[in-house]
Amino acid sequence: MRPSAIAREVRRDIVSGATRAASTWIVFTALLLVLVLHESLTLTGILRAAEAYQTAGANIRLVVADGRVDGAACAALADEYGVASAALRVLNEPARAEVMRAAPLNQVTATPGIGEMLDATGTGGGPVDRAGVLVSEQVTEHLGSPDRPWPSDAGPLDVAGVFPYPEDGRRTGLGFAVISPELPGEEPYDECWIRSWPEYPDFGSLLSSVVLPATSPDTPAPEITQLNTSLGAGFDGAALFRDRASRFNAYAALGIGAVVGVVAARRRRLEIASARHAGASPGDVLLIHTLQHASWIAAGCAVAFSAGALSSAAAPGAVGTLTELTLRTVSLGGVGALLGVVVTVCAIPERSLFDYFKQRE
């Protein structure tokens, strides 16, 4: 057959509805959408879990060694290892603001990295850009807006920034506290905090390196712990991604596409056998039916890929990964459907024409 005749035959069958392309497209597209959106929701769930882990401060590790932490060495970790770090010293005497003396504020001194560590913001809403103390949001709720220094028995508290410290499983102590940033000196600190993402693999050795030697055998051993243990001892995003429930969706798309392609082609077995009986070559018949079925395959893949691309907006940190996974699933689904059509058309023999005719609906 001439190319023009093949094109006319393809167009005629599609327009007339003989290919049943609309119903097949709906089924194929719906199945692809389920697989694509399942992948998107799974990946988005992993990203949200990672975000919740960081927001809760679970990726903040610390070593507790009262009076034995080298503040300068702790602060230097940020430059040497690419982590956020800060050394803290808890003062024995709390501060009492004049406006609410019944509610003492825990006094803490820390190296300047504490502001970044606790996601502190300036009193104007931007980054902390001036000298002054840092207070928790709970303090501002009780003492009011920090637009002017608060009188206290420890002197005026000039608030430069506010940090969140919700009761979500974090260690107590900073929920109602005032932190005074200072440059590290010779006086040792009590704790060294580091925050990293992805988490530093050997944080234990990193934190142990800033602890000064013990002065006596009775000195307690340093304690390495986690700011918030409520979300587990670690977050292995790579393992969650590797073991995700949707990891076989692309192969499922290949199989589902093949089944849909086989069913779609077998629904036209009478026409295929009849065309061969009328003298059409097997190559022409295969080309005609492949082009006809390619219309709903391409349309279904386009819709499913578009849905996956739109869903990637919910995972801005993994747009490339989600797009790649979507393309893989959609491509294998389309390949499976096309292979199902081709194999089925080739497998329908002319000699079965009368059997198909008797079986027609």
Beta strands, then each sheet from edge to edge (+ up, - down):
strand 1: 60-69
strand 2: 84-90
strand 3: 106-110
strand 4: 121-122
strand 5: 133-136
strand 6: 159-163
strand 7: 177-181
strand 8: 189-195
strand 9: 223-226
sheet 1: 4+ 6- 5- 7+ 3+ 2- 8+ 1- 9+
end
